[in-house]
Amino acid sequence: MSSLDRSVENLGRWTARRTSRRSFLHRVGQLAVIVAAGPSIATLLMRRAEARVCGQSGVTPKCDTFDCVGPGDVWGWCWYASDGCCRNGGLKKICDCCTWNYPNVHGYCPSGTNVRCIVESCGTDPRLQTVRLSPVTWAGGGVGYFHAAIAAGHRAGGRSVGKAVLVPSSNAWLQYIAAPLAGSLGVPFFAIGAGGPDTDTLAMLSELGVDEVLTVGPIPAIGRITGAGMTVDAATLSSDPVIASVEVADRIRSINDINRTVTVGRSGLSADAAPYAAAFAALGGFPLVVTLAAAATLGRPTLFVAVNPTGAAADLVHDRTRSTSLEALSAELGALAAALPTVNAGSGGHRLAIAPAGSSDVIGLANLGVPIVAHPPDRLGHLEQWLQDYSLQWGELGQVFHVDGPGELTTSEFWKLQAAVNGYRVDQLKGVAGEGLPVIRQPMPERPIGMARTDGAFDWGSQSPPAYWTRLGQTLRN
């Protein structure tokens, strides 16, 4: 199945199930009443009893996510379960999310509120989220994530950018090639549909203070750009990815004089990894070249992404005097995409973006100016562990962007994302539902949010990100 086919399939699945999946009204009509007893609620109690967790003797369900910010919601206190509920020997926290006048037990809730659901952790205080999780919303009409990422990146900065890069939305390869050009200039890049620059695009260009655009490939109705008072400079007029990549590489070289390229193949894993390689190249200011043959014509060392060691280019790639290779011998896209940010660790300023594998739309996220790593469609997969490992090594993340579109995380997987980046250690939870082990009432000084005991929590940042001049991504520039 091609990347385009996967994109269409994922879009159909996303559209079909598009609902307010993380709405905090998700339990309307499913209230658990346990302040009374009798045959009228017997069935309800039986269903809710399955929601019990280790260290809890009641029947209040677990929250869908670690959020408690809906109408009338407020955090209550926690209680601790010290024995048998955490594999790491840590102190388990079980905390109440309370809602005004909710028909449930009062628990450890402020006056006038009752327990709606609970959150639990074997690490840090599960009521405190220190890492900002920011959705980037997909749009139709060939826009993909371009406009939303520009809004979250360049527009959020509130400064004039002067220039922008335009690329046709119909050619994903040209988009991959254009991303490093925009990254080298520190400007946004836009995908332009068959109808030419639309009203929204022209408005964004004006708001960003753009007076000159660079084009990568033929742009429909380019006269609308000049008619809006902007000049046009063609970095390449070619629609052929190989030719265009060489011409754009020459333009990037004239900007930053970097003596290295990032190269991808046109098929297999290398092609699938192209949007992630392009985002990596954009951060480092490296040109993205399509095919090793094209890279050879430039006469510069290259970082070849996902080379097949049995292919015709194997000799070139394994000649370490000319190139560096990131090989994914397991032929697994997620492992390769996750390897790239470690090369440039620290370049995103403790920020990352995660995106579903198999969609060419991912390239629009390069406008965020952060490393992009892949997760399997709909689920966090290997990134649950990778995010923890990355933070342990390089320090706690400050912000993680995630997609609100095809292949987005399900609610239960979003819960895992919150846990992984905030150090809740949910992977260490154990015990069976309804196992009412002895619990410890939370002492008064530990009741404020963020003050719960953190036995078993991670110690983020065992080593700092390398300095600019010693970062591997920087040494590749020479």
C-alpha positions in Angstrom: 0.0 0.0 0.0 1.4 3.4 -1.0 1.8 6.4 1.4 -1.1 8.1 -0.5 -3.3 5.0 -0.1 -2.5 4.9 3.6 -3.3 8.6 3.9 -6.7 8.2 2.3 -7.5 5.2 4.4 -6.4 6.9 7.6 -8.4 10.0 6.7 -11.5 8.0 6.1 -11.2 6.2 9.4 -10.5 9.5 11.3 -13.5 11.3 9.7 -15.8 8.4 10.4 -15.1 8.4 14.1 -14.6 12.2 14.5 -16.3 13.1 17.8 -15.4 15.1 20.9 -13.5 12.1 22.1 -11.8 13.9 24.9 -14.7 16.0 25.8 -15.3 16.3 29.6 -19.0 15.6 29.1 -18.2 12.1 27.9 -19.9 10.4 30.8 -23.2 12.3 30.7 -26.0 9.7 31.1 -23.6 7.2 32.7 -23.5 8.5 36.3 -22.6 6.0 39.0 -24.8 6.4 42.0 -23.4 4.6 45.0 -24.8 6.7 47.9 -27.9 4.5 48.0 -28.5 0.8 47.8 -31.2 -1.3 46.4 -32.3 -3.4 43.4 -32.8 -0.3 41.2 -29.0 0.2 41.0 -27.8 -3.4 41.3 -26.9 -3.7 37.6 -25.2 -0.3 37.6 -23.1 -1.3 40.6 -22.1 -4.6 39.0 -20.8 -2.7 35.9 -19.0 -0.1 38.0 -17.4 -2.7 40.3 -15.2 -3.7 37.4 -13.6 -0.3 37.5 -12.0 -0.8 40.9 -8.2 -0.5 41.0 -5.4 -1.9 43.2 -5.6 -0.1 46.5 -9.2 1.1 46.0 -12.2 -0.5 47.8 -14.9 1.6 46.2 -16.5 1.5 42.8 -15.5 4.8 41.3 -14.1 4.4 37.7 -10.8 5.5 36.5 -10.7 8.8 34.5 -10.3 8.4 30.7 -7.3 10.8 30.8 -5.3 12.7 33.4 -7.4 15.8 32.9 -9.8 17.2 35.4 -10.8 20.5 33.9 -14.4 20.0 32.7 -17.4 22.1 33.9 -17.5 22.0 37.7 -14.4 19.9 37.9 -11.7 20.3 40.6 -9.0 18.1 42.0 -9.4 16.6 45.4 -6.8 14.9 47.6 -5.1 11.5 47.1 -4.6 8.4 49.1 -1.6 6.1 49.0 -1.3 2.4 48.5 2.3 1.3 49.4 2.3 -2.5 49.2 1.7 -4.6 46.1 0.4 -1.9 43.7 3.6 -0.7 42.0 6.2 -3.0 40.5 9.0 -0.5 41.1 8.3 -0.5 44.8 7.1 3.1 44.6 4.2 4.6 46.5 1.0 4.5 44.5 -1.0 7.7 44.3 -4.8 7.4 43.8 -6.3 10.9 43.4 -9.9 12.1 43.1 -11.2 14.2 40.2 -14.3 15.9 41.8 -17.3 17.5 40.1 -19.8 19.9 41.6 -22.9 18.1 42.9 -21.9 14.8 41.2 -24.0 11.8 42.3 -21.3 9.7 43.9 -19.4 9.4 47.2 -17.8 12.5 48.6 -14.3 11.0 48.9 -11.5 13.4 49.3 -13.3 16.3 47.6 -13.9 19.9 48.4 -17.2 20.9 49.9 -20.1 20.7 47.4 -18.3 18.3 45.1 -18.1 14.5 44.8 -15.8 12.0 43.1 -16.4 11.6 39.4 -13.4 9.5 38.6 -9.8 8.8 39.8 -6.3 8.9 38.5 -3.4 6.9 39.6 0.4 6.9 39.4 3.5 5.0 40.5 5.7 8.1 39.9 4.9 11.8 40.1 1.7 13.4 41.3 -0.9 12.4 38.7 -2.8 15.7 39.2 0.2 17.7 38.0 1.0 17.9 34.3 4.3 19.6 33.7 4.6 18.9 30.0 2.3 20.8 27.6 0.5 18.6 25.1 -0.6 20.7 22.1 -2.8 19.3 19.3 -2.2 20.3 15.7 -5.4 20.0 13.7 -5.6 18.5 10.2 -7.5 20.4 7.5 -8.7 19.4 4.1 -8.2 21.0 0.7 -4.6 20.0 0.5 -3.7 22.2 3.5 -3.1 19.2 5.8 -1.2 20.4 8.9 0.5 23.4 7.2 -1.6 26.2 8.4 -2.1 24.8 11.9 1.6 24.2 12.3 2.5 27.7 11.1 0.0 29.2 13.5 1.5 27.2 16.4 5.1 28.0 15.2 5.8 31.1 13.3 2.6 33.0 14.0 2.9 32.2 17.7 6.3 34.0 17.7 4.6 37.2 16.7 7.4 38.5 14.5 7.7 39.4 10.9 9.4 36.7 8.8 9.9 38.6 5.5 10.0 35.5 3.4 8.1 32.3 2.9 8.4 29.1 0.7 5.6 27.9 -1.5 5.3 24.3 -2.8 2.5 22.6 -4.7 0.2 20.5 -2.5 0.0 17.8 -5.2 3.7 16.8 -5.0 4.7 15.4 -1.6 8.3 15.0 -2.7 8.6 18.7 -3.5 7.3 19.4 0.0 10.0 17.2 1.6 12.6 19.1 -0.5 11.1 22.5 0.4 11.1 21.9 4.2 14.9 22.3 4.6 14.9 25.4 2.4 12.4 27.0 4.8 14.3 25.7 7.8 17.5 27.2 6.6 15.9 30.5 6.2 13.9 30.2 9.4 10.6 30.9 7.6 7.3 29.0 7.0 6.4 27.0 4.0 3.0 26.6 2.5 1.4 23.9 0.3 -0.6 25.5 -2.5 -3.5 23.7 -4.1 -4.6 23.4 -7.7 -6.6 26.6 -7.4 -3.6 28.7 -6.4 -3.1 30.6 -3.2 -6.4 30.9 -1.4 -7.7 33.7 0.8 -6.5 32.1 4.0 -3.0 31.6 2.7 -2.8 35.2 1.4 -4.0 36.5 4.8 -1.4 34.4 6.7 1.3 35.7 4.4 0.3 39.2 5.0 0.0 38.7 8.7 3.5 37.3 8.8 4.9 40.3 7.0 6.0 38.3 3.9 7.2 40.4 1.0 9.1 37.7 -0.9 8.3 34.1 -1.6 10.6 31.3 -2.9 8.9 28.6 -4.9 9.8 24.9 -5.1 8.2 23.6 -8.3 5.4 25.1 -10.4 2.9 27.0 -8.3 -0.6 27.4 -9.7 -2.0 31.0 -10.1 1.3 32.5 -8.9 0.0 35.8 -10.2 -2.1 36.1 -7.0 1.2 36.4 -5.1 2.6 39.2 -7.2 -0.8 40.8 -7.3 -0.7 41.0 -3.5 2.6 43.0 -3.7 5.1 40.1 -3.0 8.0 39.2 -5.2 8.6 35.7 -6.4 12.0 33.9 -6.6 12.0 30.3 -8.1 14.4 28.0 -6.2 13.4 25.4 -8.8 10.8 25.1 -11.5 11.2 21.4 -11.9 8.5 18.9 -10.7 11.1 16.0 -10.8 12.2 15.3 -7.2 15.7 14.3 -8.2 16.4 17.5 -10.3 14.5 19.7 -7.8 16.5 18.4 -4.8 19.8 19.1 -6.5 18.7 22.7 -7.4 17.3 23.4 -4.0 20.5 21.9 -2.4 22.5 24.5 -4.3 20.3 27.3 -3.1 20.6 26.1 0.6 24.4 25.9 0.2 24.4 29.5 -1.0 22.6 30.4 2.2 24.5 28.5 4.9 27.5 26.9 3.2 26.9 23.5 4.9 29.1 20.8 3.5 26.7 17.9 4.0 23.4 16.6 2.8 20.7 14.3 4.0 19.7 11.8 1.3 16.6 9.5 0.9 15.7 6.9 -1.6 12.5 6.9 -3.7 11.2 3.6 -2.5 10.9 1.3 0.5 11.6 2.4 4.0 13.8 5.3 2.9 10.8 6.9 1.1 8.5 6.2 4.0 10.9 8.0 6.3 11.3 11.0 3.9 9.0 13.4 5.9 10.9 12.7 9.1 14.2 13.0 7.4 13.1 16.3 5.9 12.1 17.6 9.3 15.5 16.6 10.6 17.2 18.3 7.7 15.1 21.4 8.2 16.3 21.7 11.8 19.9 21.3 10.9 19.9 23.3 7.7 20.9 20.3 5.6 19.6 20.0 2.0 17.4 16.9 1.4 18.6 15.1 -1.7 16.6 12.4 -3.5 18.7 9.3 -4.4 22.4 8.7 -3.7 23.2 9.2 -7.4 21.9 12.8 -7.1 23.9 13.3 -3.9 27.0 12.1 -5.6 26.8 14.8 -8.2 27.0 17.4 -5.4 30.3 16.0 -4.2 29.5 16.3 -0.5 29.3 13.8 2.3 25.8 12.6 3.0 23.7 11.2 5.8 21.7 8.5 4.0 18.5 7.6 5.7 17.4 3.9 5.7 19.8 2.5 3.2 19.4 -1.1 2.1 22.9 -2.5 2.8 22.5 -5.0 -0.1 21.5 -2.4 -2.6 23.6 -0.9 -5.4 24.6 2.1 -3.2 26.0 0.0 -0.4 29.6 0.7 -1.2 29.1 4.4 -1.2 27.2 4.4 2.1 29.6 2.2 3.9 32.6 4.4 2.9 32.8 6.3 6.1 35.1 8.9 4.6 32.2 10.2 2.4 29.0 9.4 4.3 27.3 8.5 7.5 24.4 6.0 7.4 21.4 5.5 9.7 20.4 2.0 8.8 17.1 0.5 10.0 17.8 -3.1 9.4 14.5 -4.1 11.0 12.7 -2.2 8.2 10.7 -0.5 10.9 9.8 3.2 10.3 9.2 4.1 13.9 12.7 3.0 15.0 14.3 5.1 12.2 12.2 8.2 12.8 13.0 8.0 16.5 16.8 7.7 15.8 16.9 11.1 14.0 16.0 13.4 17.0 18.8 11.7 19.0 21.3 12.8 16.4 20.2 16.4 16.9 19.3 16.1 20.6 18.4 19.5 22.1 17.8 21.2 18.8 14.1 21.4 19.4 14.5 23.2 22.8 13.0 20.3 24.8 10.0 20.2 22.4 9.0 17.3 20.1 6.2 16.5 17.7 4.7 13.0 17.4 2.8 11.9 14.3 1.3 8.8 12.8 3.4 6.9 10.4 2.2 6.4 6.8 1.0 9.9 6.0 2.7 12.3 3.7 0.8 15.1 5.5 3.2 14.8 8.3 5.6 17.1 6.5 3.4 20.1 7.3 4.5 19.7 10.9 8.0 20.8 10.0 6.7 24.3 10.3 6.7 23.7 14.1 10.5 23.8 14.1 10.9 20.7 16.3 12.0 17.1 15.7 9.2 14.8 14.6 9.0 11.1 15.6 6.5 8.5 14.3 4.0 6.4 16.2 1.8 3.6 14.8 -1.5 5.0 13.6 -4.0 5.4 16.5 -1.6 4.2 19.2 1.6 5.3 21.0 3.4 2.0 20.5 7.2 2.1 21.0 7.1 5.8 21.7 5.7 5.2 25.2 9.1 3.8 26.2 11.1 6.0 23.9 9.6 9.3 25.3 10.6 8.2 28.8 14.1 7.2 27.7 14.6 10.4 25.8 13.6 12.5 28.8 15.7 10.5 31.2 18.8 11.2 29.0 18.2 14.7 27.8 15.9 16.2 30.4 12.2 16.7 30.9 10.3 17.8 27.8 8.5 21.1 27.9 6.0 20.6 25.0 4.9 17.7 22.8 2.8 18.4 19.7 0.4 15.7 18.6 -1.9 15.4 15.6 -5.7 15.9 15.7 -6.4 14.1 12.4 -6.0 10.8 10.6 -4.1 8.3 12.7 -4.5 10.4 15.9 -4.1 8.7 19.3 -7.2 7.1 20.8 -8.3 8.3 24.2 -6.7 5.4 26.0 -3.4 6.0 24.1 -3.5 9.7 24.8 -3.7 8.7 28.5 -0.5 6.7 27.9 1.1 9.8 26.3 0.3 12.0 29.3 1.7 9.4 31.6 4.9 8.8 29.6 6.0 12.5 29.4 4.9 13.5 32.9 6.6 10.5 34.6 3.4 8.9 36.1 5.0 5.4 35.6 1.7 3.7 34.8 3.7 0.9 33.2 4.6 0.0 36.8 1.0 -0.3 38.1 -0.1 -3.8 39.1 -2.7 -5.6 41.1 -6.2 -6.6 40.2 -9.4 -4.6 40.0 -11.1 -4.3 43.3 -8.1 -5.3 45.3 -8.7 -3.1 48.4 -5.2 -3.2 49.9 -4.6 -1.0 53.0 -4.2 2.6 52.0 -2.6 5.6 53.7 -4.5 8.9 54.0 -2.6 11.7 52.4 -1.1 14.0 55.1 -2.2 17.6 55.0 1.1 19.1 53.7 1.0 16.7 50.8 -2.5 17.5 49.6 -1.7 20.5 47.4 -1.3 19.6 43.7 2.3 18.7 43.0 3.1 18.0 46.7 2.2 14.3 46.7 5.0 11.9 47.5 7.0 10.9 44.5 8.5 7.6 45.6 9.4 5.7 42.4 9.5 8.8 40.2 12.1 9.3 37.4 15.1 11.6 37.8 14.9 13.4 34.5 18.0 14.4 32.6 20.9 12.2 33.6 22.9 14.1 31.0 22.3 17.5 29.4 21.9 17.9 25.7 25.2 18.4 24.0 26.4 21.9 23.4 25.7 23.4 20.0 29.2 22.8 18.7 29.5 19.3 20.0 26.1 18.0 19.0 26.3 15.2 16.5 23.8 17.0 14.2 26.2 20.0 14.3 29.3 18.0 13.5 27.6 16.6 10.4 27.7 20.2 9.1 31.5 20.1 8.6 
